[in-house]
Structures are given as structure tokens and as C-alpha cells.
């Protein structure tokens, strides 16, 4: 599965686009300079995504990678 396919599946399940997760992480104070702050650990993000959005580990890790800037994807992409 491609990274974009993960993001598409997350959007289908949650109704949230990648940009929404970036905004929510920013609202939590977890972002600095457009990326997840170093002191925010993946486990903390995964716990949030599992609790609030019922995402599994793999899909949560895709969001972690997005927040860390490791994977681009298109945060504003909308499915047609």
C-alpha cells in the first residue's frame, strides 16, 4: 500500500484530511516549524489517534510520519 493510499483510507474512515490532522496537532501544541516537536513521542500521537479516531497502529504511524515531515503526501488532497 502506498503512503497516499494510507492517507486516503484514513480520510475515508475518519472524514479527516491530512491537513486536518496537522491542524489538530498544532492546536494541541505539538507542532513547531511545521513539524512535530522532538519531545512529542510517536506513542503519544498513536494513543491520541487510536482513542479519538479508532485508527490502528499502521494508519497512526502514517500520520506520525506526516506530522514529522518524513512523508509528504498532499495534505490538502481531496478524493474526487
N, C-alpha and C positions, 0 to 999 in steps of 0.2 A: 504494500500500500504506500502510495506517495504521501509526502508531508501534506500536500494540498488536499488529498483525499481524507486524511485525518481531520483537517480543519473543516472540510465540507460535512463530514459525519458529525462533528461536534456541533456545527450550526444546525444541522437537521434535528439533533437530539435536544438542544438547549434553546434554539432560537437566537443564539448569540453569535455574532461575527467575531473574528479575531480582534478587531478594533474595540469591541465591547469589553473583552477580557482585559485588554490593555488599559482601557478607561477605568474598569473596576479595580484593577491592581493599583493604578495611580491614586484612586480615591482611598484605598487602604493605606496609602503612604509607602507602598512597596517599590515604587519606581523612582529612578533618578537618572537624568540624562537620557531618557527614552529607553532605559533598560532596568531590569530587576536589580535592586540594590544587592551588593555582595553578601550582606548579613542576612538576607531573606533566603532561607534554605528551601530546596525543592520540596522537602517533606511537608513544610508549612503550606506551600502552594497546593500540593496534591491533596492534603487534608481538606483545604477550603473547597477545591473543585469537586471532590468526592461528596462532601457534606452538602454543599449548596446546589450542585448541578448533577449529582449522581453520575459523574464521569468515572470511568475505570482508570487504572494506572497508566496504561499506554496513551490514552487520549489526554490525560492530565499532564503527562510528560511532554506531549506535543505543545501544550500551552506553556509549560515551563520553558521549553526551547524558544518559543515565540517571544516570551517576556524577556528572556536573556539575550535576545537578538541573535541567537545561533541559527535560527531558521527564519527565512524571510516570509515566504508565502505572500499573499496580498491581503493585508489586514482589512481592506475595505471591499474585497471581492464579494459580490452578491451572486447567488445562484440564479440563473435565468429560469 
